[in-house]
Amino acid sequence: MADRLTLDGKTAIVTGAGHGLGRAEAIGLASAGARLVLNDLAGPAVRAVADEITASGGQAVICEGDIGEWSTGEALLAAALGSFGGLDIVVNNAGVLRDRMVFTMSEQEWDLVLRVHLRGHFITTRLATGYWREASKRAGGQAVYARIINTSSEAFLLGSPGQPNYAAAKAGIVALTVTTARSCARYGVRANAICPRARTDMTAELMGPPPAGAVDPLAPQHVAPLVAYLASPAAAGINGEVFVVHGGVAAVLEPPRLRVTFQAAEHGSADGMWTPESIAAALGTAFPAHAGAAGADAVEAGLGAHAGFACEATLALASETIGFPADGAR
Ligand SMILES: NC(=O)c1ccc[n+]([C@@H]2O[C@H](COP(=O)([O-])OP(=O)(O)OC[C@H]3O[C@@H](n4cnc5c(N)ncnc54)[C@H](O)[C@@H]3O)[C@@H](O)[C@H]2O)c1
């Protein structure tokens, strides 16, 4: 099994590797044997991570720059090919927050968060999958070694009320992951996403200080083993999945499922197609409180606390929360 976990001889890009989860994931990949191309905004943090890896006997080069820039993606791929002769693993992790309610959010706050998270994930994915597809073609159609680990968030699952930009970007990242998994599997690509929880600069205000004198279940290094596993040969059978991970917990999300299906013909439609009356009859059975005026008022009053598509099951995975009470009320 150990040889199925090793990343010896593999080259990995990690974006946002200067702090928090990216730093922990880069160090975890290096410990498993990978050679690293580390990206972050220019500054001492990412250089310190590279120094830490090389001081422990690993190999790391840095490639600074805004991951929302196409040229940064090109420079990352060039650094992997130039320094290590190939690319095997991409960990998309870089991120920023600009939290605000949807009714007060500026277009700049929306654009920045979508740009760094979703466009940032797209740029590296586009360039890496293009490289792997060509490599597969050159190998006569053989699958090549190729792993993408993307970073989504429970904010998307929960519909985090103060993070419309972030939740939308993280939803987009899940869709990008699934489409990459489906479209590139034939070339050897395995693309999966994680929804981590960790005490980092990003969440410091929300999560507060770590517990004194005890293992911190929200330390970012608890997320790194899953990332290293998904990057490894052992994870060849995992593709297009979404994980929630923190502390000692890892959960795999169900794909969305149909809750209920309506047939117009069963709700008073003469020709089997929808009419205003038949759709009202059908939905009235599924959402009965909407049927009467008094019921509708009651539902209107409570709608702020509930959204039908939100997934709150992950809240029960640990008592530590990311700003939502564990009972889901908010
Ligand atoms: N910490 C959590 O609980 C949590 C929960 C869910 C998802 N996430 C996601 O995990 C990822 C890492 O977050 P973190 O908690 O470690 O935050 P962090 O703030 O500690 O680290 C984010 C890193 O991304 C870098 N970065 C920001 N903008 C960049 C850009 N344009 N180009 C390149 N690098 C850039 C930052 O400099 C920083 O080093 C993010 O995508 C975040 O959304 C974190």
The ligand as an SDF file (V2000), in Angstrom:
LIG
                    3D

 44 48  0  0  0  0  0  0  0  0999 V2000
  -10.3480   27.9070    6.5820 N   0  0  0  0  0  0  0  0  0  0  0  0
  -11.5270   27.3400    6.3840 C   0  0  0  0  0  0  0  0  0  0  0  0
  -12.2290   26.9360    7.3420 O   0  0  0  0  0  0  0  0  0  0  0  0
  -12.0370   27.1180    4.9990 C   0  0  0  0  0  0  0  0  0  0  0  0
  -13.3240   26.5830    4.8410 C   0  0  0  0  0  0  0  0  0  0  0  0
  -13.7900   26.3240    3.5550 C   0  0  0  0  0  0  0  0  0  0  0  0
  -12.9760   26.6160    2.4610 C   0  0  0  0  0  0  0  0  0  0  0  0
  -11.7520   27.1870    2.6380 N   0  0  0  0  0  0  0  0  0  0  0  0
  -10.9600   27.4860    1.4600 C   0  0  0  0  0  0  0  0  0  0  0  0
   -9.6320   27.0180    1.6330 O   0  0  0  0  0  0  0  0  0  0  0  0
   -8.7460   27.8150    0.8570 C   0  0  0  0  0  0  0  0  0  0  0  0
   -7.6060   28.2900    1.7310 C   0  0  0  0  0  0  0  0  0  0  0  0
   -8.1300   29.1340    2.7350 O   0  0  0  0  0  0  0  0  0  0  0  0
   -7.3880   29.4110    4.1050 P   0  0  0  0  0  0  0  0  0  0  0  0
   -8.3870   29.2590    5.1710 O   0  0  0  0  0  0  0  0  0  0  0  0
   -6.1150   28.6660    4.1770 O   0  0  0  0  0  0  0  0  0  0  0  0
   -7.1240   30.9840    3.9470 O   0  0  0  0  0  0  0  0  0  0  0  0
   -5.7930   31.8510    4.0900 P   0  0  0  0  0  0  0  0  0  0  0  0
   -6.2390   33.2500    3.9970 O   0  0  0  0  0  0  0  0  0  0  0  0
   -4.9940   31.4210    5.2640 O   0  0  0  0  0  0  0  0  0  0  0  0
   -4.9760   31.4340    2.7770 O   0  0  0  0  0  0  0  0  0  0  0  0
   -5.3670   31.8320    1.4990 C   0  0  0  0  0  0  0  0  0  0  0  0
   -4.1120   32.0220    0.6730 C   0  0  0  0  0  0  0  0  0  0  0  0
   -4.4790   32.4010   -0.6630 O   0  0  0  0  0  0  0  0  0  0  0  0
   -3.6190   33.4670   -1.0420 C   0  0  0  0  0  0  0  0  0  0  0  0
   -4.2320   34.2750   -2.0900 N   0  0  0  0  0  0  0  0  0  0  0  0
   -5.2430   35.1820   -1.9700 C   0  0  0  0  0  0  0  0  0  0  0  0
   -5.5070   35.7420   -3.1490 N   0  0  0  0  0  0  0  0  0  0  0  0
   -4.6590   35.1880   -4.0440 C   0  0  0  0  0  0  0  0  0  0  0  0
   -4.4610   35.3590   -5.4290 C   0  0  0  0  0  0  0  0  0  0  0  0
   -5.1960   36.2440   -6.1440 N   0  0  0  0  0  0  0  0  0  0  0  0
   -3.5050   34.6300   -6.0490 N   0  0  0  0  0  0  0  0  0  0  0  0
   -2.7520   33.7500   -5.3500 C   0  0  0  0  0  0  0  0  0  0  0  0
   -2.9000   33.5340   -4.0260 N   0  0  0  0  0  0  0  0  0  0  0  0
   -3.8420   34.2580   -3.3820 C   0  0  0  0  0  0  0  0  0  0  0  0
   -3.4010   34.2520    0.2300 C   0  0  0  0  0  0  0  0  0  0  0  0
   -2.2710   35.1100    0.1210 O   0  0  0  0  0  0  0  0  0  0  0  0
   -3.2200   33.1320    1.2420 C   0  0  0  0  0  0  0  0  0  0  0  0
   -1.8770   32.6850    1.3280 O   0  0  0  0  0  0  0  0  0  0  0  0
   -9.5890   28.9450    0.2630 C   0  0  0  0  0  0  0  0  0  0  0  0
   -9.9870   28.6170   -1.0440 O   0  0  0  0  0  0  0  0  0  0  0  0
  -10.7920   28.9670    1.1770 C   0  0  0  0  0  0  0  0  0  0  0  0
  -11.9110   29.5170    0.5550 O   0  0  0  0  0  0  0  0  0  0  0  0
  -11.2650   27.4460    3.8810 C   0  0  0  0  0  0  0  0  0  0  0  0
  1  2  1  0
  2  3  2  0
  2  4  1  0
  4  5  1  0
  4 44  2  0
  5  6  2  0
  6  7  1  0
  7  8  2  0
  8  9  1  0
  8 44  1  0
  9 10  1  0
  9 42  1  0
 10 11  1  0
 11 12  1  0
 11 40  1  0
 12 13  1  0
 13 14  1  0
 14 15  2  0
 14 16  1  0
 14 17  1  0
 17 18  1  0
 18 19  2  0
 18 20  1  0
 18 21  1  0
 21 22  1  0
 22 23  1  0
 23 24  1  0
 23 38  1  0
 24 25  1  0
 25 26  1  0
 25 36  1  0
 26 27  1  0
 26 35  1  0
 27 28  2  0
 28 29  1  0
 29 30  1  0
 29 35  2  0
 30 31  1  0
 30 32  2  0
 32 33  1  0
 33 34  2  0
 34 35  1  0
 36 37  1  0
 36 38  1  0
 38 39  1  0
 40 41  1  0
 40 42  1  0
 42 43  1  0
M  CHG  2   8   1  16  -1
M  END
$$$$
